[in-house]
Amino acid sequence: MKAAVIVFPGSNCDRDCAVAIERSTGARVEMVWHGDSDLPDGLDLIVLPGGFSYGDYLRCGAMAALSPVMAPVKAAAERGVAVVGICNGFQVLCEAHMLPGALLRNAGLKYVCKPVALDIVNGQTRFTAAYQGRREAVMTVGNGEGNFFADDATLDRLEGEGQVVFRYQDNPNGSARAIAGIVNPAGNVLGLMPHPDRAFEPDLGSADGALLFQSVLASA
């Protein structure tokens, strides 16, 4: 099994993601620079990590979404390769129009960093199968712009088509309908604000994030 983590200028969770994937699954992980126009062959998973790509200049994720590497990322997603965007990576996926909606400033206008309890809304995805029917998970958020927004029609569609994967039990940032993570209609692109890479072993306070990576690579 093989994964790639995309590194943007300002990424600060790229190595965290690589370690989390390696320790959770045993997969080989390659780091891919944002300026590259090709991806390694044979990937089962692509991760867009958290951080502050391009210093959050203009809008969070807006410049990263135009990086050369995003063309092959989009092409891989269209072929069915699993793509996960975590925190800033979720922002990048929305800016790249790989997922609907946008991430706005937190409702309290403050950076929020703490463990959060999540409802696993859809346990039948490529990203949640290893939870084996569990309905809750604990991960960590760390963001200032994690307030998921979409119009009512889009929210209704996400809910109705099973694209809401994770929901906050105690909404820390004001996200519409407490949405913490969504997938695309094909089910192979996930964006979430909580960090599975900061919750992959008990010493971190939760090992629930490891199950997300295990789900993806088990389905590859």
Secondary structure, 3 states (H helix, E strand, C coil): CEEEEEECCCECCHHHHHHHHHHHHCCEEEEEECCCCCCCCCCCEEEECCECHHHHCCCCCCCHHHCCCHHHHHHHHHCCCEEEEECHHHHHHHHCCCCCCEEECCCCCCCEEEEEEEEECCCCCCCCHHHCCCCEEEEEEEECCCEEECCHHHHHHHHHCCCEEEEECCCCCCCHHHEEEEECCCCCEEEECCEHHHCCEHHHCECHHHHHHHHHHHHC
